[in-house]
C-alpha cells in the first residue's frame, strides 16, 4: 500500500500577517534581550548604533541602513556573542530648534532671554522630539530590528551628565581652554560652527576687478575679489614671490579705493598667480585662508561683520547693511568712480551651515575649544588599529585628520543641548568646575559653592555659563554611553573590547572623527574594533532623497505591501558594502517571491520526517559538500560585516540549485512510490532535504528573520534566532562537489531541448540517451526526473548522435 505523505505545514502560501504576529512573539519571549552577567563567559560585542536625529521619519535609505545594522547584530548572536545593540535618539542641537522656530513662529534668542522663556522653548523642543522619535521607533520595530530600546536619548540627564563629566576631565587635563578668535559663524543660527559642520554649495557669483592706486608711484594695479563688501577690513595686498608682474611693488603701499587707508603690498607663498590678476586682498575675514594670512603676516584684523550678518559701524558708508546689500552698494560706488575694471561670472564654492544652509561668515567670538591639533599624529596611528569595512573609506578619515587646521570650538550660543558645566567668579575671574557625576544647568541653577573657592566672594558673584556644547561633543561619546562608561566599570571593561561603529560615509569627518578623538583623549585607546561604512540611500533614479526635491520615499507603504523580509532583502542585496544603494520596487517583489519560494520548499520538505539513519547517495554527498562550501563563504562574508554576498549566495543556491535541481532530482526517491529505492536511500533524501533547509534558514535568518523563524518553528519547534549559525563539516569541505555542476548542466540541457521541441517537461525522452560515465551514480535520479527510456554512459562522446548540450547526446 502506498504511503501517504501529508505536509506538516498546512498553509499553502506565506501570509504577511505572520510578520506582525512574530513581532509580538519575539517581544513576549524576550529573544533579543541583552542581559549582562559578570560570570557569563561569552564575549560582548557592543554596536554603537547611530542615534538618529529625531527630526523626521526615515526614508527607505535610512530604514535600510538600520536593518543592515540589525543583520550584523543577529549574525553575531548566532555566532555565540552576547550582543549589545541599543537604539536611542540623538535629540540635541540645532535641527529641533529650527523646526520649533518654524512650527511655533518663535525666535529662540528672544524667547530664551529669561530663564522662564528658555524653559518654555526647551519644553516645545522636547514635545516635538517625542513625536518624531515615536515614528522612528515604529519603523524599526516593524522591520524586525532586534534593538534594545533605550528611552534615555542624548538629551536625558543620564547622557548629559556623562558628557559634562568628560568635559570636566579633559579641562582638568589642560585639553580645553577658552579664547577669543576667528570662528565659522552662522548668522541665522547665531552660533559658531566647527570646520566639520560646514557644507559647500556651488553658486554662480561675480569676480570683481578693482583698481588700487600705488602710493609710491601713482600708478594703478588691479585686484580680483568675490568679496568687495569687505574692503574696509582689507589690510594688505599680496602676490606670489615668483610673480614678476609685481615684484617691483614689494614694500610699497596701496590706497584703499573706497576708504582711503594705506595697505602694504607683500609677498606670500600660497598665492596662486593664475587666479584673477595674481593679486589678493587680505581681509578680515573672507575665508579661512584670510585667517591664516593674517596670522602668518602679523596683521591686525578689523572685524566689520556682526554676528547677525550685518556690517558694523566700522564699515562706514556700508554700516547696517546685510552682506548682499553691502556688496551691491560698494560695487555701485566703485563703478561710479571708475574703479571697477570689469566683473565676470564664475562658479564658486560657498561654505554654508550644515543645518540651515545659510552662508557662513568668519567673526571673532569667545568660545571654548578642545585641543585637536596636538593629536593629529597620534590619531593617524590609532586608526591603524581599527578595521575599516570597506577599507577604501579609511582614506576619507586620514585626509580629514591631515586637513584639520584649528582646534575644535565646542561651545554654541544655542539652547537645546547639554550645558557647559562651569561658573565664573565675576570678582576674581576664576573659572570654577563642579565635581562630575551630576547633571548641571548653570544658566538656571545656583553655583554649587557657598562662596568662590578662590577669592571667597559670595555666591551671587558666581555666574553660570550660558553656552551649550556642540552636538558632536555629545554624540562623540556614544560608544562610551553604549558600553556603560562611568556607570558600570565591570560591564564597560568587557563591552569596550569589541566595539562596532556602523555609519554612513557622509559623517566620517564629524561623528567618526570626533568619536575617535574624544575616546582616545579619555581612554588612550581606539574607539572601535570595527568601523562599517555604508553609502547613501538613493531613489529609483539614483538621486539623493530630499524633501525639497519631492523624491523622499516612505518605507511604510512598501513594507505593508511586500513585507518586512522583502524590504530587508532589498536592503541587503541592493549594493556592495560601502557603495550607494538605489531603491528598487522590483527587488522588493523579488524578495517577496523568494519568501514565497522558501515557504513552498519548506512545505514540501515538511511532508517527510527527519531521519536518524540513512545511506547517502552520490548526489546527496555532492549537494552537502557544495552546501558546506557556500556556508563557509557566507560565514566569512558576514564576519567581514557584509550582507551583500551572503544574500546573493543564499538566493542563488536556494533558487537555482536546491529548488530547481536537487529537489526535482530526488522527488521520486523521497516519495519512493514504486519501491525501487531501499529505505535507507529514501531516508538519505529526507536527511539531505532537512539538513539543507535548516542550513539555508539559519544562514538567511539575520537578513530575513520572519519567514525563517516561522518555518523553523513549524518544522523544528523552536525559534531559529536561538540557534547557532551553521558550521560546515570539515571533512565534507575536503570532498569534491563537481557532480553538482554536471547534474545542473545535464538537467538544463535536457529541459532546453524539450522546450525547443515543444515538449512538456514531463514527457518521456524517447530513444537512447548518452550521458558522461561519471554520472552513473545519479542515473536513477536522472531517469526518474526526465522520463528517460534508455541510458548509456560513455567515456568519449559518441558519434552520429544529436548533441543536446551539457554532455548529453541522443540517438537519431
VOKOLKOL-872308 format. One record per residue (C-alpha): x, y, z. Coordinates in steps of 0.05 Angstrom, whole numbers, plus 5000, padded with zeros to 4 digits. Each point is the difference from the previous one (the first is absolute). Layout:
BEGIN
XYZ...
This chain:
BEGIN
500050005000502750694980502150425060496650695005504550595013496150595027503750665010500850225071499350724976492750064981499750714973501450014926502550724998504450455043495450495034503050695014495650065062504749505033505350535003496050425050498349385040507349825005501750705024495449895059502949315012507150265001498150545050496649505046505749514997505450535009504049664945504850594990500550285070507150185020501649755070506850115032502549505050507350085023500549245002497749934928506049754959497350264934503650584969495950634992499450374934497650715011497050324939500250765002493450064963499550694969495150405043495750304945498050725006492650025019498150554952496049594950498349314975505249584963499549914925501349314971507650134999500350145074495549415017504549544958506250255037497149805067497649324975507149854977502550165070494849515027502449474951507050055028497549985072495949384985505949654968504550135060494649735047499749364959507649955005499449985076501450725020496050395051498050584956498550695028496550394946495950575029495650504964499150705028499150684967504750584989495950565027504950585009501850574955497550474947495149584957494549975052500950745017499250184927493749564995497050325063501650704973496249854936494249635033498650495056502650644966504650165059506950305005504049565048505050565016494450475021495949465034506149745039502150695026497049805067500649335037492449914996500050144925505749524989496449455039493950104957504149954936503349375024493249705017497650134928506349654974499049395044492849924979501950044926505549495010495549515037495349974941505549934948503649465041493649595005499649974924507249754994498849465052493849764963504049934935505749575029495449585042495749834939506249824961501949495053506250355027502249665063502350645035499550125074495950645006503050515049495350575013505850415028502550364938505550514995495750535035498949575062503150195066503849344998503350144933501250735015503449885067504849534965501550524947501250525054504549525039504449914938500550764993502250075072505149454992503050294936500050705029504049765060505049684952501050664965496849794935494350515002500950765001496250644988502350504948497650554954501949864929497249964929494749454994495149774947493450345017492949894976496350665002493249664998501449495055504450525035505149495023507049774984501249404955505849514997503449904933496749314996493150325005500950394935497149794934501850314933494950234949502250174930497150684982500650474941503050665022504450554974507550125002500950755005506350334972501550635041505250554990504850165057504850594996507349875020501950565048507350044982499250014923492950254988498549444951494249525006500149265012493949544995497649515052494649464988495349835058493349675013499050405065500450754984495550145060506049845045504450574972499850375067503449415034505349924945506850065034504949804944500849774928504249394988503149654939504249384989507650145008501349724931494950444965504350484958494050454988500150255072507049915030501550734987494550205049503049615058499950465061495650524968492950185020493249984967494450505014493249705017495450234942493950125045502750155069506750324984504449645051506949744981501749274996506849674990501349594937503149355023502649334974496449365020501949304978492949724997497250494950497949684933502850464945495049704951493750215039497150684982505750494991504849655047498950545053495949825061496450435052501349795072493550155037497549825069496949534984497849764931501749275014504749565040505650164952499550735023500449775072506449644985503050584961498550495057503549525047505949874955501150734981498950285070494450474978494950305048492949794980494050464998493449635007494450364962494849444996495449925060497749335027493150164972502850074929500150764994505850474988502050385063501150755008507449884983497749884928498250744994495550114939498049275000498349975074493449665018499349644933499349264989505949694965496449934933497550725005506950255018503149644940495150324952501250695030507649974999499949754928495650604982505050475034506049694965496450044932498050735009507350185017502949614941503549515047496649364977503749744939495249424987496149455032499649294974495449425019503349425034497749385038502450025071499549525060496550365056500649725072493149935031497149775067498849254997493250095032496750624971504450094938501350745016506850254973504850035059504350595020506450025039499650435062503850075065496449655056501749785070499149245001502349375035504849594960502349275004507149884979500449564938506150264961504649695052497049314987500549944925505949534998497349575057493249934966503349794935503449445039493949805040495549914939504849484974497549575058492950044974497349554945496350404947494749654959501050144943507150255004499050534945496350465047505850045049503550494953494450515010501549995075507550054989499150594952495550365050504949905058505650284957495750604981498250225071503050695009496850285064497849745067492749805007495150545024495549585045495450555025493550264970495550595013493949574996495249675049497649284989506649665016504449795058502150595041507450155012500849855074503750595030499350655036504450624999501650455058498550714978504550275055506549624990498749714930501149285020496949434960496649515047498349294982495449575044501249275017497949514945494249525010494150484999496350354943501150755006496150574969504250625018495450494965494449785046503149735064503950365055507349835004501649375041504550425047497950485055505750454980505650044948505049465017505650454975498650705028494349885049495150454964492649865018496049534956496550574964506750154966500149314969496950054930497849374963502249864929494350104950503349654941498649284981504249464967500549884925495649404987506049594976503250095069494049605025499549504943507449855000499549625065494349554976504449385002501850155072492750095017498249344967505549625037498050315068506150445009500050295071493449655017502349285003507649894999499549244998495450014940504050554967506549615004496949414965495450364951505450494976504349434975496049874936496550624976496950114932498450674969495149954941498850664965499350374934505850284961497050705005501950075074507049734998503150685014495050155056497349435040505549504985505850495006497550335064498549335032507049744987503050665025495950035064500449275018507550014990500750625043495949685056502549284997506449994960496949444957496749954931492650115004498249404957502249314980496250074934497250584960494649824949498850544948493950004954498450424940494150464990492849774989497550244932493350024965498349564940503450494953506449995040499050695031500750195073493450075035498050695026493450315019501550604956500649544939493649635017503349324991499949755072497549285002496149795062501549285019493349855033495749884938505249534971500849615064492449915005499649784927506149544995501849865073505950165044504049414975499450234928502350705021505949705038501649574939500550644958504150345054505149434999500449874925499650724973507550155002506849765024502150265068502550724995496550184936493650404989493749594997494150154955492849865018496549494956492849775007501649434952505249745049494850025056495549574956505849524991500849985075492749815009500549474945506049725036496349965066494349654964504949524968503049845069493149865027498449534943506649645008498949925074492949764990502449464953505649785048495150015059496849394966505849575023502749855069507250175018503449315004505649785046502449434955501450064925504949814945502150594956500249924925504950384956495750614987498550065075507450015017501550504944494350455021502250015073507250144980497650574954495650275056505849995050504450404953494350514992499150045075507550105010500050574949493850325031502849965071506450344979496150564965495650115061506250035044502650554954493550375017497349894930492849804984500350084924503949364986496149575050493150194971502449894929503249335016493949755039495250234946503949684943501149345036492849945025496450204937504849794944502649355029496349735060492950144976501249944925504549395000501049615064492750005022497649834929505349474993498449655065492450045002499149304973504849735053496950415057493149724985502649334976493149804977502349434955504849735054506050014954504550335053501649665065497650325064506850295021500850334932493150305005501650265069506650294973495850464956495950205061506250145040503250414945493750404991499350175074507450125011500450474940493650375018502350115072506750264975496750474951495250275053505450115051504650344950494350454976497050145070504150645012497450304934492849724997498249855072492549924992499249464947506049615027497350005072492949834978502449394961504949785054494750035054495149604957505049454983504949985058496150285059504350585022502250704979505550014948502850615035502249575058504049544954507450034984502350224931501149384956507049725000502649594941502449295010507650054995500749314968494650154949503550644980505749574974495349614956498750194927493250244979501050034925494249504992495450595017502450414941499549414953492949845022498050734990502950004930496449354981493350225029500550684967501849704933494349505000494950525022502350474946499649454947492949845020498050734997503250084931496149414976493450225031500049435048497150015070505349935053496449395027500149654932504549394993506450084959499549464947505949604976506949895029503150565041507550035006502850305064507250105026502549395038501250395065492450105006498749265010498950095075494150474986497149594943493649805036498450715021501150274930495849434970494250175048500450754990500450024925496149364983505949704964498649344965507149764990506750275026506949834976506250305033506150194959507250185012500850324931494450394967496149554952499850154926493950034955495650265056496250635016504050475046494950255051505350395040502749915070503349354980493349684979499249654933493949674969499649444950497350274934
